[in-house]
Amino acid sequence: KRVAKNNSHENTKRLTREYEPGETVLLRKDNHPQANPTPLLNGIHTVTAVRTNGTLVLDKGKYMETVHIRRVVPIKF
């Protein structure tokens, strides 16, 4: 009972985000330790498809990549 109460309290501040095809997003790089400081986000990519299992299909120029929604950051213009 207490777990459900804590979860509902934490989720009140969570923002829900619905991605749509045609949106532009930044892609987070994998969490591999680097010797030199490198950017954490990678390029501007276009969402081509949204799947029901929590993944997006991104157009990366020469190929399409399927990534989880936790790895993308929406761009606000």
C-alpha positions, 0 to 999 in steps of 0.5 A: 500500500505504501509503495503504491502511494509513493509511486503515485506521489512521484508520478505527479511531477512526471511529464508524459511525452507523445512522439509523432513522426516528423519530430526532431530529436537528439540521441543520447550516446551509450554510457561508455566511460570516455578518457576525454570529455565528449558530448553526451548527445548525438546529432539532430534526427527525425522520427519516422515511426513510433512503435507501441513497445516504447521505441522510435525509428529514427532517420539517421541519413543512410540508415534507420535506427530503432531506439528506446524513448529513454535515449532521445531528447525532444528538440524545441524550436 
